[in-house]
Amino acid sequence: MSDVIESGRKIAGAAQRKTRGGLLHQGSIQHGNLDERFRNAFAHLLGERIVEDRVEAGVLHAAEELATTKYGTVDWLRRR
């Protein structure tokens, strides 16, 4: 796992999981407070452009419910 911290706040993170079937690499960037020049330079390096979008209310509700009923449970948090 790898995190990028700026002014005491996590602005990016990444993690990997290796299995017999392959490798999963996941990452996220909190772009709301990033300087636009950084965002554009990062997007350029990836060969992509950043498009701001919103999560639909139904999807957000389903995610919140899943976080509460599965990923927020003691069983899930202690599963290792």
Phi and psi restraints in degrees (range 20) as a CNS / XPLOR table:
assign (resid 1 and name C) (resid 2 and name N)
       (resid 2 and name CA) (resid 2 and name C) 1.0 -142.0 20.0 2
assign (resid 2 and name N) (resid 2 and name CA)
       (resid 2 and name C) (resid 3 and name N) 1.0 131.7 20.0 2
assign (resid 2 and name C) (resid 3 and name N)
       (resid 3 and name CA) (resid 3 and name C) 1.0 -123.1 20.0 2
assign (resid 3 and name N) (resid 3 and name CA)
       (resid 3 and name C) (resid 4 and name N) 1.0 150.2 20.0 2
assign (resid 3 and name C) (resid 4 and name N)
       (resid 4 and name CA) (resid 4 and name C) 1.0 -113.8 20.0 2
assign (resid 4 and name N) (resid 4 and name CA)
       (resid 4 and name C) (resid 5 and name N) 1.0 123.8 20.0 2
assign (resid 4 and name C) (resid 5 and name N)
       (resid 5 and name CA) (resid 5 and name C) 1.0 -114.6 20.0 2
assign (resid 5 and name N) (resid 5 and name CA)
       (resid 5 and name C) (resid 6 and name N) 1.0 133.4 20.0 2
assign (resid 5 and name C) (resid 6 and name N)
       (resid 6 and name CA) (resid 6 and name C) 1.0 -131.7 20.0 2
assign (resid 6 and name N) (resid 6 and name CA)
       (resid 6 and name C) (resid 7 and name N) 1.0 126.4 20.0 2
assign (resid 6 and name C) (resid 7 and name N)
       (resid 7 and name CA) (resid 7 and name C) 1.0 52.2 20.0 2
assign (resid 7 and name N) (resid 7 and name CA)
       (resid 7 and name C) (resid 8 and name N) 1.0 39.1 20.0 2
assign (resid 7 and name C) (resid 8 and name N)
       (resid 8 and name CA) (resid 8 and name C) 1.0 79.3 20.0 2
assign (resid 8 and name N) (resid 8 and name CA)
       (resid 8 and name C) (resid 9 and name N) 1.0 3.9 20.0 2
assign (resid 8 and name C) (resid 9 and name N)
       (resid 9 and name CA) (resid 9 and name C) 1.0 -117.7 20.0 2
assign (resid 9 and name N) (resid 9 and name CA)
       (resid 9 and name C) (resid 10 and name N) 1.0 138.8 20.0 2
assign (resid 9 and name C) (resid 10 and name N)
       (resid 10 and name CA) (resid 10 and name C) 1.0 -74.1 20.0 2
assign (resid 10 and name N) (resid 10 and name CA)
       (resid 10 and name C) (resid 11 and name N) 1.0 122.4 20.0 2
assign (resid 10 and name C) (resid 11 and name N)
       (resid 11 and name CA) (resid 11 and name C) 1.0 -111.5 20.0 2
assign (resid 11 and name N) (resid 11 and name CA)
       (resid 11 and name C) (resid 12 and name N) 1.0 -13.2 20.0 2
assign (resid 11 and name C) (resid 12 and name N)
       (resid 12 and name CA) (resid 12 and name C) 1.0 -157.3 20.0 2
assign (resid 12 and name N) (resid 12 and name CA)
       (resid 12 and name C) (resid 13 and name N) 1.0 152.7 20.0 2
assign (resid 12 and name C) (resid 13 and name N)
       (resid 13 and name CA) (resid 13 and name C) 1.0 -154.2 20.0 2
assign (resid 13 and name N) (resid 13 and name CA)
       (resid 13 and name C) (resid 14 and name N) 1.0 156.7 20.0 2
assign (resid 13 and name C) (resid 14 and name N)
       (resid 14 and name CA) (resid 14 and name C) 1.0 -151.0 20.0 2
assign (resid 14 and name N) (resid 14 and name CA)
       (resid 14 and name C) (resid 15 and name N) 1.0 153.6 20.0 2
assign (resid 14 and name C) (resid 15 and name N)
       (resid 15 and name CA) (resid 15 and name C) 1.0 -149.7 20.0 2
assign (resid 15 and name N) (resid 15 and name CA)
       (resid 15 and name C) (resid 16 and name N) 1.0 156.3 20.0 2
assign (resid 15 and name C) (resid 16 and name N)
       (resid 16 and name CA) (resid 16 and name C) 1.0 -131.0 20.0 2
assign (resid 16 and name N) (resid 16 and name CA)
       (resid 16 and name C) (resid 17 and name N) 1.0 150.5 20.0 2
assign (resid 16 and name C) (resid 17 and name N)
       (resid 17 and name CA) (resid 17 and name C) 1.0 -138.2 20.0 2
assign (resid 17 and name N) (resid 17 and name CA)
       (resid 17 and name C) (resid 18 and name N) 1.0 126.2 20.0 2
assign (resid 17 and name C) (resid 18 and name N)
       (resid 18 and name CA) (resid 18 and name C) 1.0 -108.2 20.0 2
assign (resid 18 and name N) (resid 18 and name CA)
       (resid 18 and name C) (resid 19 and name N) 1.0 131.5 20.0 2
assign (resid 18 and name C) (resid 19 and name N)
       (resid 19 and name CA) (resid 19 and name C) 1.0 -130.5 20.0 2
assign (resid 19 and name N) (resid 19 and name CA)
       (resid 19 and name C) (resid 20 and name N) 1.0 176.7 20.0 2
assign (resid 19 and name C) (resid 20 and name N)
       (resid 20 and name CA) (resid 20 and name C) 1.0 -60.9 20.0 2
assign (resid 20 and name N) (resid 20 and name CA)
       (resid 20 and name C) (resid 21 and name N) 1.0 -30.5 20.0 2
assign (resid 20 and name C) (resid 21 and name N)
       (resid 21 and name CA) (resid 21 and name C) 1.0 -85.3 20.0 2
assign (resid 21 and name N) (resid 21 and name CA)
       (resid 21 and name C) (resid 22 and name N) 1.0 -10.3 20.0 2
assign (resid 21 and name C) (resid 22 and name N)
       (resid 22 and name CA) (resid 22 and name C) 1.0 156.5 20.0 2
assign (resid 22 and name N) (resid 22 and name CA)
       (resid 22 and name C) (resid 23 and name N) 1.0 -162.0 20.0 2
assign (resid 22 and name C) (resid 23 and name N)
       (resid 23 and name CA) (resid 23 and name C) 1.0 -130.5 20.0 2
assign (resid 23 and name N) (resid 23 and name CA)
       (resid 23 and name C) (resid 24 and name N) 1.0 131.2 20.0 2
assign (resid 23 and name C) (resid 24 and name N)
       (resid 24 and name CA) (resid 24 and name C) 1.0 -110.1 20.0 2
assign (resid 24 and name N) (resid 24 and name CA)
       (resid 24 and name C) (resid 25 and name N) 1.0 126.1 20.0 2
assign (resid 24 and name C) (resid 25 and name N)
       (resid 25 and name CA) (resid 25 and name C) 1.0 -120.2 20.0 2
assign (resid 25 and name N) (resid 25 and name CA)
       (resid 25 and name C) (resid 26 and name N) 1.0 124.9 20.0 2
assign (resid 25 and name C) (resid 26 and name N)
       (resid 26 and name CA) (resid 26 and name C) 1.0 -126.2 20.0 2
assign (resid 26 and name N) (resid 26 and name CA)
       (resid 26 and name C) (resid 27 and name N) 1.0 138.7 20.0 2
assign (resid 26 and name C) (resid 27 and name N)
       (resid 27 and name CA) (resid 27 and name C) 1.0 -147.6 20.0 2
assign (resid 27 and name N) (resid 27 and name CA)
       (resid 27 and name C) (resid 28 and name N) 1.0 159.0 20.0 2
assign (resid 27 and name C) (resid 28 and name N)
       (resid 28 and name CA) (resid 28 and name C) 1.0 -145.9 20.0 2
assign (resid 28 and name N) (resid 28 and name CA)
       (resid 28 and name C) (resid 29 and name N) 1.0 151.6 20.0 2
assign (resid 28 and name C) (resid 29 and name N)
       (resid 29 and name CA) (resid 29 and name C) 1.0 -131.6 20.0 2
assign (resid 29 and name N) (resid 29 and name CA)
       (resid 29 and name C) (resid 30 and name N) 1.0 128.2 20.0 2
assign (resid 29 and name C) (resid 30 and name N)
       (resid 30 and name CA) (resid 30 and name C) 1.0 -82.8 20.0 2
assign (resid 30 and name N) (resid 30 and name CA)
       (resid 30 and name C) (resid 31 and name N) 1.0 96.4 20.0 2
assign (resid 30 and name C) (resid 31 and name N)
       (resid 31 and name CA) (resid 31 and name C) 1.0 -88.5 20.0 2
assign (resid 31 and name N) (resid 31 and name CA)
       (resid 31 and name C) (resid 32 and name N) 1.0 -8.7 20.0 2
assign (resid 31 and name C) (resid 32 and name N)
       (resid 32 and name CA) (resid 32 and name C) 1.0 -57.3 20.0 2
assign (resid 32 and name N) (resid 32 and name CA)
       (resid 32 and name C) (resid 33 and name N) 1.0 -35.8 20.0 2
assign (resid 32 and name C) (resid 33 and name N)
       (resid 33 and name CA) (resid 33 and name C) 1.0 -107.9 20.0 2
assign (resid 33 and name N) (resid 33 and name CA)
       (resid 33 and name C) (resid 34 and name N) 1.0 8.2 20.0 2
assign (resid 33 and name C) (resid 34 and name N)
       (resid 34 and name CA) (resid 34 and name C) 1.0 -82.4 20.0 2
assign (resid 34 and name N) (resid 34 and name CA)
       (resid 34 and name C) (resid 35 and name N) 1.0 144.6 20.0 2
assign (resid 34 and name C) (resid 35 and name N)
       (resid 35 and name CA) (resid 35 and name C) 1.0 -58.7 20.0 2
assign (resid 35 and name N) (resid 35 and name CA)
       (resid 35 and name C) (resid 36 and name N) 1.0 137.2 20.0 2
assign (resid 35 and name C) (resid 36 and name N)
       (resid 36 and name CA) (resid 36 and name C) 1.0 -59.3 20.0 2
assign (resid 36 and name N) (resid 36 and name CA)
       (resid 36 and name C) (resid 37 and name N) 1.0 -33.2 20.0 2
assign (resid 36 and name C) (resid 37 and name N)
       (resid 37 and name CA) (resid 37 and name C) 1.0 -63.3 20.0 2
assign (resid 37 and name N) (resid 37 and name CA)
       (resid 37 and name C) (resid 38 and name N) 1.0 -40.4 20.0 2
assign (resid 37 and name C) (resid 38 and name N)
       (resid 38 and name CA) (resid 38 and name C) 1.0 -64.5 20.0 2
assign (resid 38 and name N) (resid 38 and name CA)
       (resid 38 and name C) (resid 39 and name N) 1.0 -46.6 20.0 2
assign (resid 38 and name C) (resid 39 and name N)
       (resid 39 and name CA) (resid 39 and name C) 1.0 -57.9 20.0 2
assign (resid 39 and name N) (resid 39 and name CA)
       (resid 39 and name C) (resid 40 and name N) 1.0 -45.3 20.0 2
assign (resid 39 and name C) (resid 40 and name N)
       (resid 40 and name CA) (resid 40 and name C) 1.0 -68.0 20.0 2
assign (resid 40 and name N) (resid 40 and name CA)
       (resid 40 and name C) (resid 41 and name N) 1.0 -40.1 20.0 2
assign (resid 40 and name C) (resid 41 and name N)
       (resid 41 and name CA) (resid 41 and name C) 1.0 -65.5 20.0 2
assign (resid 41 and name N) (resid 41 and name CA)
       (resid 41 and name C) (resid 42 and name N) 1.0 -41.0 20.0 2
assign (resid 41 and name C) (resid 42 and name N)
       (resid 42 and name CA) (resid 42 and name C) 1.0 -64.9 20.0 2
assign (resid 42 and name N) (resid 42 and name CA)
       (resid 42 and name C) (resid 43 and name N) 1.0 -45.3 20.0 2
assign (resid 42 and name C) (resid 43 and name N)
       (resid 43 and name CA) (resid 43 and name C) 1.0 -61.0 20.0 2
assign (resid 43 and name N) (resid 43 and name CA)
       (resid 43 and name C) (resid 44 and name N) 1.0 -40.1 20.0 2
assign (resid 43 and name C) (resid 44 and name N)
       (resid 44 and name CA) (resid 44 and name C) 1.0 -62.1 20.0 2
assign (resid 44 and name N) (resid 44 and name CA)
       (resid 44 and name C) (resid 45 and name N) 1.0 -42.1 20.0 2
assign (resid 44 and name C) (resid 45 and name N)
       (resid 45 and name CA) (resid 45 and name C) 1.0 -62.4 20.0 2
assign (resid 45 and name N) (resid 45 and name CA)
       (resid 45 and name C) (resid 46 and name N) 1.0 -33.7 20.0 2
assign (resid 45 and name C) (resid 46 and name N)
       (resid 46 and name CA) (resid 46 and name C) 1.0 -82.7 20.0 2
assign (resid 46 and name N) (resid 46 and name CA)
       (resid 46 and name C) (resid 47 and name N) 1.0 -9.3 20.0 2
assign (resid 46 and name C) (resid 47 and name N)
       (resid 47 and name CA) (resid 47 and name C) 1.0 74.7 20.0 2
assign (resid 47 and name N) (resid 47 and name CA)
       (resid 47 and name C) (resid 48 and name N) 1.0 24.4 20.0 2
assign (resid 47 and name C) (resid 48 and name N)
       (resid 48 and name CA) (resid 48 and name C) 1.0 -129.4 20.0 2
assign (resid 48 and name N) (resid 48 and name CA)
       (resid 48 and name C) (resid 49 and name N) 1.0 172.6 20.0 2
assign (resid 48 and name C) (resid 49 and name N)
       (resid 49 and name CA) (resid 49 and name C) 1.0 -120.8 20.0 2
assign (resid 49 and name N) (resid 49 and name CA)
       (resid 49 and name C) (resid 50 and name N) 1.0 151.7 20.0 2
assign (resid 49 and name C) (resid 50 and name N)
       (resid 50 and name CA) (resid 50 and name C) 1.0 -88.3 20.0 2
assign (resid 50 and name N) (resid 50 and name CA)
       (resid 50 and name C) (resid 51 and name N) 1.0 128.4 20.0 2
assign (resid 50 and name C) (resid 51 and name N)
       (resid 51 and name CA) (resid 51 and name C) 1.0 -121.9 20.0 2
assign (resid 51 and name N) (resid 51 and name CA)
       (resid 51 and name C) (resid 52 and name N) 1.0 120.4 20.0 2
assign (resid 51 and name C) (resid 52 and name N)
       (resid 52 and name CA) (resid 52 and name C) 1.0 -77.4 20.0 2
assign (resid 52 and name N) (resid 52 and name CA)
       (resid 52 and name C) (resid 53 and name N) 1.0 137.3 20.0 2
assign (resid 52 and name C) (resid 53 and name N)
       (resid 53 and name CA) (resid 53 and name C) 1.0 -146.4 20.0 2
assign (resid 53 and name N) (resid 53 and name CA)
       (resid 53 and name C) (resid 54 and name N) 1.0 168.1 20.0 2
assign (resid 53 and name C) (resid 54 and name N)
       (resid 54 and name CA) (resid 54 and name C) 1.0 -122.7 20.0 2
assign (resid 54 and name N) (resid 54 and name CA)
       (resid 54 and name C) (resid 55 and name N) 1.0 147.8 20.0 2
assign (resid 54 and name C) (resid 55 and name N)
       (resid 55 and name CA) (resid 55 and name C) 1.0 -83.4 20.0 2
assign (resid 55 and name N) (resid 55 and name CA)
       (resid 55 and name C) (resid 56 and name N) 1.0 132.7 20.0 2
assign (resid 55 and name C) (resid 56 and name N)
       (resid 56 and name CA) (resid 56 and name C) 1.0 -63.3 20.0 2
assign (resid 56 and name N) (resid 56 and name CA)
       (resid 56 and name C) (resid 57 and name N) 1.0 148.9 20.0 2
assign (resid 56 and name C) (resid 57 and name N)
       (resid 57 and name CA) (resid 57 and name C) 1.0 -57.2 20.0 2
assign (resid 57 and name N) (resid 57 and name CA)
       (resid 57 and name C) (resid 58 and name N) 1.0 -40.7 20.0 2
assign (resid 57 and name C) (resid 58 and name N)
       (resid 58 and name CA) (resid 58 and name C) 1.0 -64.9 20.0 2
assign (resid 58 and name N) (resid 58 and name CA)
       (resid 58 and name C) (resid 59 and name N) 1.0 -39.4 20.0 2
assign (resid 58 and name C) (resid 59 and name N)
       (resid 59 and name CA) (resid 59 and name C) 1.0 -68.1 20.0 2
assign (resid 59 and name N) (resid 59 and name CA)
       (resid 59 and name C) (resid 60 and name N) 1.0 -43.1 20.0 2
assign (resid 59 and name C) (resid 60 and name N)
       (resid 60 and name CA) (resid 60 and name C) 1.0 -62.6 20.0 2
assign (resid 60 and name N) (resid 60 and name CA)
       (resid 60 and name C) (resid 61 and name N) 1.0 -42.5 20.0 2
assign (resid 60 and name C) (resid 61 and name N)
       (resid 61 and name CA) (resid 61 and name C) 1.0 -62.4 20.0 2
assign (resid 61 and name N) (resid 61 and name CA)
       (resid 61 and name C) (resid 62 and name N) 1.0 -44.2 20.0 2
assign (resid 61 and name C) (resid 62 and name N)
       (resid 62 and name CA) (resid 62 and name C) 1.0 -62.7 20.0 2
assign (resid 62 and name N) (resid 62 and name CA)
       (resid 62 and name C) (resid 63 and name N) 1.0 -39.7 20.0 2
assign (resid 62 and name C) (resid 63 and name N)
       (resid 63 and name CA) (resid 63 and name C) 1.0 -65.9 20.0 2
assign (resid 63 and name N) (resid 63 and name CA)
       (resid 63 and name C) (resid 64 and name N) 1.0 -41.9 20.0 2
assign (resid 63 and name C) (resid 64 and name N)
       (resid 64 and name CA) (resid 64 and name C) 1.0 -64.1 20.0 2
assign (resid 64 and name N) (resid 64 and name CA)
       (resid 64 and name C) (resid 65 and name N) 1.0 -40.5 20.0 2
assign (resid 64 and name C) (resid 65 and name N)
       (resid 65 and name CA) (resid 65 and name C) 1.0 -65.2 20.0 2
assign (resid 65 and name N) (resid 65 and name CA)
       (resid 65 and name C) (resid 66 and name N) 1.0 -42.6 20.0 2
assign (resid 65 and name C) (resid 66 and name N)
       (resid 66 and name CA) (resid 66 and name C) 1.0 -64.3 20.0 2
assign (resid 66 and name N) (resid 66 and name CA)
       (resid 66 and name C) (resid 67 and name N) 1.0 -39.5 20.0 2
assign (resid 66 and name C) (resid 67 and name N)
       (resid 67 and name CA) (resid 67 and name C) 1.0 -61.4 20.0 2
assign (resid 67 and name N) (resid 67 and name CA)
       (resid 67 and name C) (resid 68 and name N) 1.0 -38.7 20.0 2
assign (resid 67 and name C) (resid 68 and name N)
       (resid 68 and name CA) (resid 68 and name C) 1.0 -76.1 20.0 2
assign (resid 68 and name N) (resid 68 and name CA)
       (resid 68 and name C) (resid 69 and name N) 1.0 -47.3 20.0 2
assign (resid 68 and name C) (resid 69 and name N)
       (resid 69 and name CA) (resid 69 and name C) 1.0 -84.9 20.0 2
assign (resid 69 and name N) (resid 69 and name CA)
       (resid 69 and name C) (resid 70 and name N) 1.0 -18.9 20.0 2
assign (resid 69 and name C) (resid 70 and name N)
       (resid 70 and name CA) (resid 70 and name C) 1.0 -122.2 20.0 2
assign (resid 70 and name N) (resid 70 and name CA)
       (resid 70 and name C) (resid 71 and name N) 1.0 -66.4 20.0 2
assign (resid 70 and name C) (resid 71 and name N)
       (resid 71 and name CA) (resid 71 and name C) 1.0 -73.0 20.0 2
assign (resid 71 and name N) (resid 71 and name CA)
       (resid 71 and name C) (resid 72 and name N) 1.0 -13.8 20.0 2
assign (resid 71 and name C) (resid 72 and name N)
       (resid 72 and name CA) (resid 72 and name C) 1.0 -98.2 20.0 2
assign (resid 72 and name N) (resid 72 and name CA)
       (resid 72 and name C) (resid 73 and name N) 1.0 2.8 20.0 2
assign (resid 72 and name C) (resid 73 and name N)
       (resid 73 and name CA) (resid 73 and name C) 1.0 -82.9 20.0 2
assign (resid 73 and name N) (resid 73 and name CA)
       (resid 73 and name C) (resid 74 and name N) 1.0 153.8 20.0 2
assign (resid 73 and name C) (resid 74 and name N)
       (resid 74 and name CA) (resid 74 and name C) 1.0 -60.1 20.0 2
assign (resid 74 and name N) (resid 74 and name CA)
       (resid 74 and name C) (resid 75 and name N) 1.0 -41.7 20.0 2
assign (resid 74 and name C) (resid 75 and name N)
       (resid 75 and name CA) (resid 75 and name C) 1.0 -57.3 20.0 2
assign (resid 75 and name N) (resid 75 and name CA)
       (resid 75 and name C) (resid 76 and name N) 1.0 -44.4 20.0 2
assign (resid 75 and name C) (resid 76 and name N)
       (resid 76 and name CA) (resid 76 and name C) 1.0 -67.5 20.0 2
assign (resid 76 and name N) (resid 76 and name CA)
       (resid 76 and name C) (resid 77 and name N) 1.0 -44.1 20.0 2
assign (resid 76 and name C) (resid 77 and name N)
       (resid 77 and name CA) (resid 77 and name C) 1.0 -67.7 20.0 2
assign (resid 77 and name N) (resid 77 and name CA)
       (resid 77 and name C) (resid 78 and name N) 1.0 -24.9 20.0 2
assign (resid 77 and name C) (resid 78 and name N)
       (resid 78 and name CA) (resid 78 and name C) 1.0 -106.8 20.0 2
assign (resid 78 and name N) (resid 78 and name CA)
       (resid 78 and name C) (resid 79 and name N) 1.0 17.0 20.0 2
assign (resid 78 and name C) (resid 79 and name N)
       (resid 79 and name CA) (resid 79 and name C) 1.0 -66.3 20.0 2
assign (resid 79 and name N) (resid 79 and name CA)
       (resid 79 and name C) (resid 80 and name N) 1.0 -14.7 20.0 2
